[in-house]
């Protein structure tokens, strides 16, 4: 069974056929999905899906590209904390830093990331980390973080991954591990210990080869599992089993 640790089924790309798409995932061998909200505005849709589907779980947070929406850090984060304490939430995220897009300036992203890491510590929730072209700053912040992080759609080097794993953080691989030019991602996938390995879609984005460029869904994780198995010298069944066990332990399922 597959556990998808990062998806956005609330995305408008599922507007037309959301119900049948989600039902197809669970019917086809997906045992759990962590749906990640990215701002206060799309939290209600994530919570609605998680109430509707027993095996869909919520991660709530403010994404680096979305923090431009808010005037006050204190107000938006106390609203986030209030919603989390009123609902069944299994992780804080996605949060992090994105220096590829400049939707929100770096000076705005940093305090949102730092304060949400503190919130994850306070609430005892794992933090789902988005890191795009911000490896140094993300790594620095995680060094002083006392909770558990999940590096989502890993793009860090094998050496950084080794250090993050030594700190007890989990590393999640998306469709990018299947891309032809992604040797460095596959190298990183080789150094993650069994007990810290996770898989994800980042659906509707990041579809793996052979579906690259199309709308992604959790069942496509089988292609990621195959590449991880080959890269790590394990069987696909082993990768499926350990990644599912890890997700269930991490999200208290
Ligand atoms: Zn995402």
Boltz pocket constraint, residues with backbone or C-beta under 6 A from the ligand:
constraints:
  - pocket:
      binder: B
      contacts: [[A, 6], [A, 8], [A, 36], [A, 94], [A, 202]]
      max_distance: 6.0
